[in-house]
Amino acid sequence: MGKKRVLITGGAGFLGSHLCDRFIKEGYYVIAMDNLITGDLRNIEHLFKLEYFEFYHHDITKFVHVPGKLDYILHFASPASPIDYLKIPIQTLKVGSLGTHNLLGLARDKKARIIIASTSEVYGDPTVHPQTEEYYGNVNTVGPRGVYDEAKRFQEAITMAYHTFHQLETRIVRIFNTYGPRMRLNDGRVLPAFIGQALRGEDLTVFGNGSQTRSFCYVDDLVEGIYRLLLSDYAQPMNIGNPNEITISEFAEEIVKLTGTKQKVVYHDLPKDDPKQRQPDITKAREILGWEPKVSREEGLKITYEYFKSLPQEILYQRDHKSFDHYNR
């Protein structure tokens, strides 16, 4: 028996690259696939020398072919930050629809189990708190975030259709705010935005009055939850995240303290449809997977800050290192 083979789409991205590391560590043959719109080869360059690692530069919205057997597919290809999906809305919708359809077809052809990366954004601006998996969400389909939210909601629907109609082995993970090394510094998400501003000596920008909440999960904890869910027998959507909730204003003050910055916190208007509360109910993950987060926010933030501090100055001051224009066809 050879090594089990796993395909990880979005493999050069923040989460995808950490998943590549985990599956290599667990003894799998890992095939990473990424079109590098938002991914970065620097996240996986340490793996290229390994015998049991391959990289395919490919856009999954086109036909996906991988020779040989596949045991598992992890679908983590999608822009995941507002700055990205507002710039490439059509590509975001396509990767959630066409891309997911292609991968489900591949999984069926290979008789592979597939796990789909969904998101807490399927809950929209929630009217239920904390969010349980049974909550259907409060989403504006035509608002600026709709391209991401609806891509993920469709992704869940077609995945469940393949599960019920084709008896495909599927898993759905609803990911809440996650952070750690390899996040893009200027991707628009709150944690790298705050740390980037602190490192550049800029004021920290809070949108709205700062009373909106988020719950931050360190990447190693998230990867452990995803790994356990993939290998479980549970086919319904499952929340994976850290239920430790904090307001954005309190979080900004934590970053000020962590970085020792002298900058002040400034307040700007809240973007349209920005969720006011975000906190996962992880009862199912605890009961079914025996999983809960282990890394404290204080510990995780220190590691993340050290990573960002180590980046070259040109990355620190680079507002956007990608050109998206030709993807919005």
C-alpha positions, -999 to 999 in steps of 0.1 A, spaced: 0 0 0 14 34 -10 8 66 7 -27 81 7 -30 109 -17 -47 142 -10 -55 172 -33 -56 206 -15 -70 234 -37 -60 269 -26 -28 251 -14 -6 282 -17 -30 303 4 -30 310 41 -51 280 53 -42 258 23 -5 260 30 -10 251 67 -31 221 56 -3 210 32 21 210 61 -3 190 83 -10 163 57 27 160 49 34 156 86 7 129 88 24 109 60 2 117 30 12 124 -6 1 160 -10 -9 176 -43 -14 214 -39 -34 233 -66 -36 271 -68 -40 297 -96 -20 322 -74 -46 350 -77 -44 354 -39 -21 325 -30 17 329 -27 43 303 -36 64 315 -7 39 298 16 48 263 3 83 268 -12 97 247 18 77 217 5 90 217 -31 121 197 -23 100 169 -8 94 136 -27 58 134 -16 47 169 -26 35 182 -60 22 216 -71 -3 223 -99 -6 259 -111 -43 257 -122 -76 275 -120 -102 251 -107 -130 269 -125 -116 252 -156 -117 213 -159 -96 197 -132 -75 166 -140 -53 149 -115 -37 116 -127 -37 86 -103 -58 78 -73 -70 104 -48 -82 95 -13 -92 129 -2 -99 164 -16 -98 196 4 -115 224 -14 -99 256 0 -97 277 -32 -115 310 -29 -107 346 -22 -116 350 15 -111 386 24 -133 416 15 -105 434 -3 -102 404 -27 -137 394 -33 -148 431 -39 -121 433 -65 -127 400 -82 -165 393 -75 -171 372 -106 -140 350 -100 -152 346 -64 -186 334 -76 -171 311 -102 -147 294 -78 -176 287 -54 -199 274 -82 -180 261 -112 -149 252 -92 -169 233 -66 -188 215 -93 -156 205 -110 -141 192 -77 -172 173 -67 -171 156 -101 -134 148 -96 -142 133 -62 -170 112 -76 -147 100 -104 -119 91 -80 -142 78 -53 -125 103 -29 -139 119 2 -141 157 -2 -143 185 25 -156 219 14 -144 251 31 -175 271 39 -175 301 62 -193 318 90 -203 344 63 -232 320 54 -248 334 85 -246 369 72 -254 396 98 -268 372 123 -300 376 143 -291 345 164 -261 346 188 -240 326 191 -244 310 156 -254 273 156 -253 252 125 -291 251 124 -293 289 119 -301 297 82 -286 331 81 -295 367 73 -277 375 40 -282 403 15 -278 385 -18 -272 416 -38 -250 435 -13 -213 439 -18 -206 408 3 -232 387 -15 -207 375 -41 -188 357 -13 -217 348 9 -238 333 -19 -209 315 -35 -204 297 -2 -241 290 4 -244 275 -31 -212 255 -24 -229 240 6 -261 232 -14 -244 215 -43 -221 196 -20 -251 182 0 -268 174 -34 -238 153 -44 -239 137 -10 -276 127 -11 -280 121 -49 -246 104 -56 -239 91 -21 -205 110 -23 -186 112 9 -187 149 17 -178 171 47 -186 208 52 -166 230 75 -179 265 84 -148 284 93 -149 314 116 -122 342 118 -88 326 118 -53 341 121 -17 331 121 15 332 101 12 334 63 -18 357 64 -14 384 38 -6 416 56 -27 439 34 -57 416 26 -82 438 44 -90 415 73 -90 431 107 -61 414 123 -34 418 96 -48 453 90 -43 463 126 -8 448 128 2 463 95 -9 497 106 10 494 139 42 483 121 40 512 97 33 537 125 -2 545 113 -33 549 134 -55 518 138 -87 520 118 -119 507 134 -150 507 112 -183 517 130 -182 523 167 -161 492 174 -189 474 193 -191 447 166 -176 414 177 -154 388 163 -140 354 176 -104 347 165 -91 311 161 -54 304 158 -46 285 126 -31 254 142 -64 249 162 -84 253 130 -63 228 110 -68 203 138 -105 207 137 -106 204 99 -84 173 100 -107 156 126 -139 166 106 -125 151 74 -118 118 90 -151 117 109 -184 102 97 -203 136 100 -217 149 67 -237 180 79 -221 214 81 -200 220 112 -187 252 128 -150 253 135 -138 284 153 -129 299 187 -160 310 208 -139 335 227 -156 367 216 -141 402 216 -153 436 204 -132 452 176 -124 482 199 -111 459 226 -91 440 199 -75 472 186 -64 480 222 -49 444 224 -29 451 193 -17 485 206 -5 468 237 11 438 218 30 460 194 39 488 218 27 513 192 20 549 202 -7 553 175 -43 561 184 -74 542 173 -96 561 147 -131 553 137 -146 553 102 -181 545 88 -191 508 90 -191 491 55 -225 479 42 -237 445 56 -207 441 79 -217 415 105 -223 430 140 -217 398 159 -197 367 151 -193 339 176 -194 302 168 -214 276 188 -190 247 187 -211 222 207 -211 198 177 -174 200 173 -168 193 210 -193 164 211 -186 147 177 -149 155 171 -137 160 207 -123 192 194 -119 227 209 -93 254 205 -62 252 227 -42 282 217 -50 314 237 -54 346 218 -24 361 237 -2 333 227 -14 331 191 -11 369 186 25 369 198 35 342 172 16 361 144 31 394 153 66 379 152 59 365 118 47 399 104 77 417 120 100 393 101 85 402 67 106 424 43 99 461 44 86 461 8 58 437 18 50 459 48 44 489 26 29 471 -3 -8 480 -5 -17 454 -31 7 430 -48 -18 415 -72 -34 427 -103 -70 414 -106 -82 434 -136 -82 406 -162 -101 381 -139 -134 401 -139 -147 388 -172 
